[in-house]
Amino acid sequence: MQIGLLSDTHGFLDPAVFQYFAECDEIWHAGDFGPVEILDDLKAFKPLRGVYGNIDGAEIRACTKQDLHFECEGLSVYITHIGGYTRHYEKHARAEILKQHPGLFVCGHSHILKVMRDPELNLIHLNPGAAGHTGWHITRTLMRFHIDDAHVHKLEAIELGPRGRRAAANS
């Protein structure tokens, strides 16, 4: 199964997302959609799994959850918005990880693209960075990868371009 992963759109959905995710079977969004139209546009395009983030309002929260636990191609997956990092997980995320024992942990919030292996908890931790213009990141990013037989492979980090005017002015 091919997955398109993004987070922190904050109300801006780059049209390039639809090109990069054209061959994906599902799209996963790790929170901070912005207006519900972002969620609706993604759902109309591909099957969507998403969690709400700290900036998401009542409409997004009514259609999503804080935490998603599911299995994909034999791999246990946990997605939440605020997760922290390997050995420094946010308290709620750490409790969920210890309870569920996922093989893949996905979060957003930091606006920093990260791919980390956690040998202590035997999982892969992905954060796709931020795909929108709002925030402190310089480059807008997302990820694409495959899951087969309980393994993540063909992982790609994709740059969408600079965050916005402020980022372009600083370069």
Steps between C-alpha positions, in 0.01 A plus 500: 500500500631845413441778755513878462578667833464868587436723798460859605327629187354783710241584235722474191494194277762527227363370165826302464376271780252349253779426252736352760223288650336396170623140528442471876239263635437712811588841638584545867484847658667546840293801609466877474286488187363852538154549350287189440531557122856361516368177650214490247733553202731220613208263570355570155837410345603181685407300810616713794608421854559806714521632853418847624773737607517775758381770255207299362151614591173324575427400139830313461475351849150370420639293207835390647651377825800594713652155449473242224607138553466262206674228305627552145642206305587321824662807661353651817473879455441779752436859387458806721579868449725587794743215551845626583807304396673171566602488868313828553141408413220722622338343810169399336671362189748299708216345701322400178820359350567292812139377502463423127859409394477634143763420241445842342440823695394811304459852632516862384503827696875577496505607132830310475525200269646206693556133433626322809540145617426431865686178582390513864130485409555319168323751277552742215404861573393725212420871503432639150578859600255771391328523162343842560628856511433575869778429748873522554616248239696619197399232249158338464526121505308174484582129470411208282573134579388141460393248762522133409518198725523716816797701366541862392706542185555737205470794740527838326526846654348752259566873503213719380697825503549787742251570776395838368604860456690518828699184417575626147615837637740328740665278239 
